């Protein structure tokens, strides 16, 4: 159960880093951070839907 929360929080942190990177003008890293955040959030969501929570 805890790993779902941790993955969700990590996904939100990656998305926040993407927003900060985008505002500062570093669009290449912003794209990478969006992908990483999406992967973490997708992983948390699929585990949660399987009943891992």
C-alpha positions in Angstrom: 0.0 0.0 0.0 2.7 2.4 0.9 4.5 2.0 -2.5 1.4 3.4 -4.2 1.5 6.6 -2.1 5.3 6.9 -2.6 4.9 6.5 -6.4 2.1 9.0 -6.5 4.2 11.5 -4.5 7.2 10.9 -6.7 5.1 11.5 -9.8 3.9 14.8 -8.4 7.4 15.8 -7.6 8.6 15.1 -11.1 5.7 17.1 -12.6 6.5 20.0 -10.3 10.1 19.8 -11.5 8.8 19.9 -15.1 6.8 23.0 -14.4 9.8 24.7 -12.8 12.1 23.6 -15.6 9.6 24.9 -18.2 9.3 28.3 -16.5 13.1 28.6 -16.4 13.3 27.8 -20.1 14.9 24.4 -20.1 12.4 22.7 -22.3 14.4 19.5 -23.0 14.6 18.6 -19.3 11.0 19.7 -18.8 9.9 17.0 -21.4 12.0 14.4 -19.6 10.4 15.3 -16.3 6.9 15.1 -17.7 7.6 11.6 -19.0 9.1 10.5 -15.7 6.1 12.0 -13.7 3.7 10.2 -16.1 5.4 6.9 -15.6 5.4 7.2 -11.9 1.7 8.3 -11.8 0.7 5.6 -14.3 2.4 2.9 -12.2 0.7 4.1 -9.0 -2.7 4.2 -10.8 -2.4 0.7 -12.3 -1.3 -0.8 -8.9 -4.1 1.0 -7.2 -6.7 -0.3 -9.7 -5.4 -3.9 -9.3 -6.3 -3.8 -5.7 -2.9 -3.2 -4.3 -4.3 -0.6 -2.0 
